[in-house]
Amino acid sequence: MRDCAVIPIRSFKGKTRLGVEKGGILSLTQRENLIKALILDSYDVLKESGSLEKIYMGTNNKEVLKFCKENSIDTLIVQGTGINEQFKFIADYTFKQKYDLLLLIASDLPFITEEYVQAVVSKTEELYNKYQKAVVINPSKRLGCATVCVAPPNLIYVEVDVPNIPNFITQINKLREIPFSINADFCGYIDIDLLEDLIEVGTLIKFLPQYHKRRVFEVLQEFGL
């Protein structure tokens, strides 16, 4: 199978709820450094997993595109005004490029590992080989979708920011006729969205030496966490 992954990222100005102006503790520069560390770590993990033919950063932000070029990361210039339109573009584009499997992965997963990626891709391939269609979803701690692995890529269109309905539940409601699996793994469960998440990750990562060579660990230390 031809498998690819996309890390969607809108800009380096995100994670506003971590900012001092929203009651958080990070300056704009610190938030930018955190996002850059997270996406570079995730890119390295996806690459080292050996499971994927192609890895893209999905964006249309000029600053992100420049950053990716400087770090030799392939980019997919997404189209669409909203995040859901951009997800649809990613699914349709990768399908037209004749990829059999698409792994969409959130940009804020500090504990993602090569073994996690291998397991998710392998499970999706297993279901696909049996049923010719498959979805494997890992919920995040607030029932967002940390990772969604889809084969073929346009089998479903991932949606986020649906009012009053958790992203994870939105996806499950689409899957009544589709073979799917829920992958409830720590590596995909912990994300960084709120200040409490940042403190939680900063506390946990100190006791997990396997993550101490990661950029996000260095950044968290700089924050005094």
VOGU-3710 file (C-alpha; in Angstrom, 3 decimals, decimal comma):
1> mrdcavipir> 0,000/0,000/0,000  1,005/3,603/-0,597  0,682/5,359/2,759  1,104/9,045/3,532  0,696/11,364/6,511  -0,264/15,003/6,855  0,241/17,260/9,873  -2,183/20,174/9,399  -1,014/23,484/10,859  -2,700/26,842/10,386
11> sfkgktrlgv> 0,023/29,136/11,791  2,595/29,608/14,525  0,257/32,085/16,226  -1,959/29,341/17,641  -2,287/27,951/21,160  -3,726/31,281/22,263  -5,197/29,761/25,420  -1,630/29,233/26,630  -0,851/32,924/26,187  -0,609/35,465/28,973
21> ekggilsltq> -3,391/37,495/27,363  -5,761/34,550/27,924  -4,642/33,762/31,462  -1,814/31,457/30,443  1,905/31,773/31,027  3,495/31,891/27,557  4,470/34,867/25,448  3,814/34,832/21,704  7,448/33,885/21,034  7,244/31,033/23,549
31> renlikalil> 4,038/29,733/21,944  5,706/29,824/18,528  8,721/27,920/19,880  6,432/25,307/21,433  4,512/24,750/18,195  7,723/24,481/16,170  9,184/21,970/18,627  6,025/19,847/18,554  5,746/19,671/14,781  9,443/18,960/14,264
41> dsydvlkesg> 9,312/16,163/16,833  6,193/14,730/15,188  7,761/14,915/11,747  10,848/13,054/12,982  8,667/10,350/14,557  6,644/9,857/11,377  9,829/9,647/9,323  11,583/7,243/11,688  8,520/4,964/11,873  9,299/3,690/8,370
51> slekiymgtn> 5,573/3,246/7,763  4,975/6,111/5,364  5,943/6,833/1,797  5,356/10,572/2,140  4,964/13,049/5,004  3,518/16,503/4,436  2,962/19,571/6,522  -0,468/20,791/5,433  -0,699/24,591/5,464  -1,193/27,731/3,411
61> nkevlkfcke> 0,567/30,012/5,884  3,619/31,755/4,397  5,589/31,679/7,661  4,973/27,941/8,098  5,855/27,253/4,454  9,146/29,124/4,888  9,906/27,214/8,091  9,233/23,879/6,373  11,487/24,779/3,464  14,281/25,684/5,880
71> nsidtlivqg> 13,859/22,298/7,589  13,520/20,234/4,375  9,915/19,227/5,103  7,545/18,572/2,222  4,474/20,773/2,244  0,963/20,422/0,918  -0,456/23,885/0,235  -4,026/23,447/1,362  -7,029/25,230/-0,098  -10,205/26,285/1,673
81> tgineqfkfi> -11,180/29,012/4,100  -11,979/26,830/7,111  -10,216/23,880/8,715  -12,886/21,405/7,600  -12,586/22,576/3,984  -8,835/22,147/4,254  -9,220/18,615/5,634  -11,464/17,793/2,671  -8,843/19,196/0,306  -6,141/17,046/1,938
91> adytfkqkyd> -8,258/13,896/1,626  -9,154/14,544/-2,014  -5,615/15,556/-2,952  -3,952/12,485/-1,457  -6,574/10,231/-3,059  -5,916/11,814/-6,477  -2,197/11,244/-5,921  -3,081/7,541/-5,659  -2,253/7,094/-2,002  -4,137/4,197/-0,434
101> lllliasdlp> -3,955/5,434/3,158  -3,921/8,845/4,826  -2,827/9,460/8,415  -3,965/12,830/9,728  -2,124/13,709/12,912  -2,627/16,653/15,251  0,299/19,036/15,617  0,303/19,065/19,433  1,063/15,490/20,534  4,216/15,516/22,688
111> fiteeyvqav> 4,319/11,766/23,399  3,809/10,359/19,897  6,216/7,474/19,098  7,382/5,461/16,117  5,728/2,362/17,591  2,427/4,214/17,882  2,527/5,254/14,223  3,436/1,737/13,138  0,549/0,252/15,129  -2,052/2,693/13,780
121> vskteelynk> -0,953/2,275/10,177  -0,712/-1,509/10,543  -4,227/-1,768/11,996  -5,642/0,388/9,220  -3,901/-1,709/6,575  -5,208/-4,887/8,199  -8,803/-3,654/8,061  -8,358/-2,288/4,556  -6,949/-5,550/3,216  -9,951/-7,382/4,631
131> yqkavvinps> -12,754/-4,940/3,781  -11,219/-2,546/1,191  -12,040/0,372/3,498  -11,004/1,266/7,029  -10,749/3,987/9,653  -8,693/3,982/12,862  -9,224/6,875/15,286  -7,391/7,853/18,458  -9,369/10,217/20,705  -7,588/12,924/22,638
141> krlgcatvcv> -8,364/13,675/26,284  -11,266/16,039/25,505  -12,641/13,767/22,782  -10,987/15,509/19,919  -9,352/13,403/17,225  -5,628/13,167/17,873  -5,037/10,930/14,875  -7,321/9,677/12,132  -6,059/7,022/9,745  -8,258/6,503/6,686
151> appnliyvev> -8,085/4,114/3,752  -8,810/5,181/1,096  -8,009/8,809/2,008  -11,394/10,226/0,950  -13,494/7,529/2,624  -14,650/10,110/5,186  -13,945/13,799/5,610  -12,656/14,675/9,063  -14,522/17,513/10,783  -13,482/19,588/13,771
161> dvpnipnfit> -14,947/22,525/15,666  -18,487/21,195/15,322  -20,566/23,208/17,835  -21,346/21,324/21,050  -20,366/17,936/19,598  -16,943/16,432/20,398  -14,871/15,886/17,278  -14,403/12,201/18,092  -18,159/11,588/18,376  -18,740/13,398/15,080
171> qinklreipf> -16,419/10,954/13,323  -17,862/7,849/14,996  -21,356/8,834/13,881  -20,152/8,674/10,277  -18,798/5,142/10,565  -21,914/2,988/10,818  -21,218/1,258/7,498  -17,422/1,395/7,680  -15,015/-1,002/9,415  -13,307/1,070/12,090
181> sinadfcgyi> -11,207/0,725/15,204  -10,728/2,996/18,212  -7,080/3,193/19,227  -7,061/4,456/22,822  -3,332/4,963/23,313  -1,548/7,285/25,741  0,683/8,519/22,907  -2,281/9,944/21,053  -4,405/10,803/24,066  -2,250/13,532/25,615
191> didlledlie> -2,214/16,821/23,707  -1,379/20,404/24,650  -4,327/22,737/24,367  -4,867/24,398/27,747  -2,557/25,623/30,504  -3,375/22,541/32,600  -2,207/20,362/29,697  1,073/22,242/29,467  1,711/21,777/33,198  0,667/18,116/33,011
201> vgtlikflpq> 3,032/17,391/30,120  5,834/19,335/31,783  5,414/17,199/34,907  5,093/13,838/33,139  7,942/14,271/30,692  10,466/14,731/33,509  9,870/11,102/34,501  10,026/9,731/30,949  13,703/9,754/29,954  12,935/8,362/26,495
211> yhkrrvfevl> 11,569/11,829/25,633  14,450/13,871/27,009  16,179/14,255/23,644  13,110/15,823/22,088  12,823/19,493/21,263  9,613/19,802/23,261  11,428/18,680/26,410  14,050/21,370/25,894  11,383/24,011/25,310  9,432/23,014/28,409
221> qefgl> 12,613/23,263/30,468  13,146/26,768/29,100  9,633/27,603/30,330  10,613/26,413/33,796  8,244/23,447/33,687
//
